[in-house]
Amino acid sequence: MGKVAMAIDNKLRATFAPARLAIEDESSKHHGHAGWREGGETHFKVEIVSAAFEGQSRVARQRSVYAALKQELDAGLHALALTTLTPAEEAARMSS
């Protein structure tokens, strides 16, 4: 796991105490696109399941993740593909 991915992992764990957190560096899929840079760690797919999202809209959840990662975004993290679920939503998703 690279430096940016580690920072994402640490901050999201500290902020949201997730039941599940998956982080995937998808930078190689964006070679030549806006925000891409040599060495990657510019485009990430993040799936996070946390009780902290209870009662929040999808937009509010994503805003809270962006706020937690403000330093990384300001430093060159270009894109996040986010899936933000509550434990109940993940359980329903897994059973269907």
C-alpha positions, 0 to 999 in steps of 0.5 A: 500500500502506497503513502497516499493509500495509507493516509486514506486508510488511517484517516478513514479508520480514525474518523469513521471506525468502519466495519469494512474498508476497502481501498483500491488504487485505480490510477493505472486505469487513468493514465493520460487523463486529467490529474494522473501523474507518474507513480500513481496514487491519484485515483482511488476506489473506496468502499466504506461501511460505517455506523457513522453514516446512519441517518445521512444522505449519500451526499452528506456521507460523501462530503464527510469523507471528502472533509476527512481527506481534505489534506490529501485532496489538496496535495494531489489526490485527484479522484475518489469513487466512493461507496458509503454504506451503513452496516444494515445497507451492506447486509441488505445488499449482501442478502439480495 
